[in-house]
Amino acid sequence: MPADKIDVSKTEFILSQPPDLHAADVVVNARDAGLAIDLPLVYSVRARAGARRRARTRSAVKNRAAPKGSATPKSTAMVNSPNAAVASKADFVRARTKLSPKEIVAQAKSAGMELGVGYVYNVRSADKAKRMPAAKKRSPLVFAKAERVSVSKRNEEGLLKMLAAEIGLGRAIDVLRAERSRVTAIFAG
């Protein structure tokens, strides 16, 4: 027979148990205390509590990393002094724009960081893509309002229409005229 019922919610009871206590033992302790708790409830309550604890820890770390009264942003401070402490590997790479990737890797190794030449290229290309205006970014092939032509049909007229849509009608006409004059010159001999 269970002891007198306690006046605590199931969640409070689960969280009051030691975190390293097995979930099955928490269920047994709850039954002894007069509460009906099952294993999935123990797992879900502990998971939610852990998520909240991790979120509080992350926000506390973030608040410590960037004091409210800082006058200069991190990126400006790092660009001005490449030897200053950096927040991430990417910031380390960004602070050394004038160096070659191999030199950056060597400096990172001496600073106790592990990164490769490929990582330096990836960071630089990502930054370059962010700086590029939207009009210059490579976009997928967009056809004009003309009919869509399937490439799998392999008909020459369809390929010609696709080429005209890709390079523009004016340029396509110029290419065709130049090719026509070259072919007639060959036949004229």
Legacy VTK file of the C-alpha trace (Angstrom):
# vtk DataFile Version 3.0
C-alpha trace
ASCII
DATASET POLYDATA
POINTS 189 float
0.000 0.000 0.000
1.494 3.364 -0.958
2.255 5.901 1.702
0.244 9.089 2.045
-0.074 10.971 -1.232
2.285 13.883 -1.479
1.159 17.304 -2.663
3.630 17.686 -5.559
3.022 17.601 -9.308
4.454 14.743 -11.312
6.868 17.081 -13.088
8.127 18.563 -9.816
8.610 15.074 -8.406
10.598 13.928 -11.456
12.787 17.026 -11.381
13.372 16.622 -7.640
14.974 13.221 -8.250
18.731 13.074 -8.899
19.436 13.514 -12.641
21.698 10.457 -12.754
18.985 8.210 -11.272
17.614 5.755 -13.833
14.123 6.474 -15.141
12.851 3.092 -13.889
14.032 3.968 -10.382
12.209 7.313 -10.604
9.015 5.409 -11.464
9.507 3.113 -8.462
10.163 6.092 -6.153
7.040 7.812 -7.487
4.935 4.706 -6.885
6.269 4.570 -3.315
5.315 8.241 -2.893
1.789 7.626 -4.205
2.165 9.023 -7.721
1.407 7.131 -10.919
4.248 7.950 -13.326
5.363 6.006 -16.378
8.727 5.884 -18.157
7.819 8.093 -21.167
6.771 10.885 -18.822
10.106 10.728 -17.006
11.975 10.889 -20.311
9.944 13.801 -21.689
10.123 15.882 -18.480
13.869 15.389 -18.240
14.322 16.237 -21.935
12.323 19.482 -21.625
14.211 20.458 -18.481
17.532 19.739 -20.188
16.555 21.825 -23.213
15.614 24.763 -20.996
18.877 24.423 -19.074
20.916 24.348 -22.286
19.068 27.386 -23.648
19.782 29.341 -20.468
23.437 28.358 -20.644
23.719 29.414 -24.309
22.092 32.779 -23.649
24.353 33.347 -20.634
27.442 32.546 -22.712
26.232 34.800 -25.530
25.623 37.667 -23.097
29.097 37.251 -21.628
30.741 37.116 -25.081
29.271 40.412 -26.278
29.075 42.996 -23.496
26.313 45.537 -23.927
28.614 48.542 -23.826
31.081 47.419 -26.493
31.760 50.297 -28.864
33.256 48.365 -31.774
31.747 45.302 -33.370
33.806 42.099 -33.290
34.494 42.096 -37.024
35.961 45.622 -36.985
38.203 44.829 -34.043
39.486 41.673 -35.716
40.220 43.331 -39.039
42.181 46.039 -37.275
44.327 43.580 -35.325
44.717 40.093 -36.792
46.463 38.859 -33.642
43.409 39.525 -31.445
41.352 36.639 -30.101
38.688 35.485 -32.537
35.244 34.052 -31.946
35.365 31.373 -34.649
37.552 29.781 -37.284
35.718 31.706 -40.003
36.480 34.997 -38.242
40.119 33.926 -38.017
40.163 33.452 -41.811
38.282 36.701 -42.487
40.768 38.692 -40.419
43.592 37.606 -42.745
42.431 38.660 -46.207
45.899 39.492 -47.510
47.441 36.104 -46.677
47.434 32.990 -48.823
45.413 29.988 -47.620
48.592 28.083 -46.743
49.833 30.987 -44.621
46.488 31.185 -42.836
46.591 27.454 -42.080
50.119 27.852 -40.689
49.067 30.759 -38.462
46.010 28.831 -37.289
48.173 25.871 -36.367
50.496 28.085 -34.326
47.417 29.606 -32.637
46.172 26.133 -31.712
43.394 25.871 -34.310
42.878 23.066 -36.777
41.725 24.085 -40.230
42.606 23.181 -43.774
43.245 25.036 -46.989
39.848 23.942 -48.318
38.145 25.536 -45.332
39.823 28.869 -46.120
38.584 28.674 -49.717
35.061 27.814 -48.533
34.897 30.790 -46.156
36.208 33.172 -48.787
33.811 31.945 -51.487
30.841 32.170 -49.113
31.797 35.750 -48.232
32.218 36.606 -51.907
28.770 35.200 -52.688
27.243 37.351 -49.932
28.874 40.488 -51.338
27.802 39.794 -54.923
24.694 41.726 -56.011
21.611 39.677 -56.765
21.727 40.495 -60.490
25.205 39.003 -60.878
24.494 35.755 -59.051
24.232 32.742 -61.277
20.631 31.738 -61.649
19.149 28.626 -63.195
18.262 28.697 -66.864
15.101 30.745 -67.285
13.213 30.541 -70.541
11.270 33.387 -72.045
7.511 33.002 -72.318
8.032 30.928 -75.435
7.118 27.272 -75.322
9.277 24.977 -73.250
11.304 22.590 -75.325
12.509 19.271 -73.999
16.201 18.607 -74.536
15.589 14.884 -74.560
13.807 15.161 -77.931
17.109 16.192 -79.496
15.475 18.217 -82.229
17.695 20.923 -83.602
15.001 23.562 -83.690
14.323 23.074 -79.994
18.007 23.365 -79.172
18.193 26.536 -81.221
15.242 27.988 -79.286
16.898 27.098 -75.983
20.131 28.760 -77.096
18.261 31.900 -78.124
16.493 32.004 -74.778
19.791 31.576 -72.931
22.004 34.118 -74.722
19.290 36.465 -75.908
17.584 36.780 -79.262
19.821 39.562 -80.605
23.023 37.684 -79.836
21.573 34.447 -81.262
20.733 36.207 -84.556
24.283 37.604 -84.740
25.732 34.112 -84.188
23.496 32.652 -86.897
24.447 35.388 -89.390
28.159 34.866 -88.730
27.760 31.109 -89.170
25.780 31.603 -92.387
28.489 33.829 -93.874
31.178 31.307 -92.886
29.304 28.423 -94.517
28.651 30.388 -97.732
32.336 31.354 -97.903
33.256 27.653 -97.664
30.877 26.707 -100.456
31.935 29.664 -102.622
35.389 28.328 -102.380
LINES 1 190
189 0 1 2 3 4 5 6 7 8 9 10 11 12 13 14 15 16 17 18 19 20 21 22 23 24 25 26 27 28 29 30 31 32 33 34 35 36 37 38 39 40 41 42 43 44 45 46 47 48 49 50 51 52 53 54 55 56 57 58 59 60 61 62 63 64 65 66 67 68 69 70 71 72 73 74 75 76 77 78 79 80 81 82 83 84 85 86 87 88 89 90 91 92 93 94 95 96 97 98 99 100 101 102 103 104 105 106 107 108 109 110 111 112 113 114 115 116 117 118 119 120 121 122 123 124 125 126 127 128 129 130 131 132 133 134 135 136 137 138 139 140 141 142 143 144 145 146 147 148 149 150 151 152 153 154 155 156 157 158 159 160 161 162 163 164 165 166 167 168 169 170 171 172 173 174 175 176 177 178 179 180 181 182 183 184 185 186 187 188
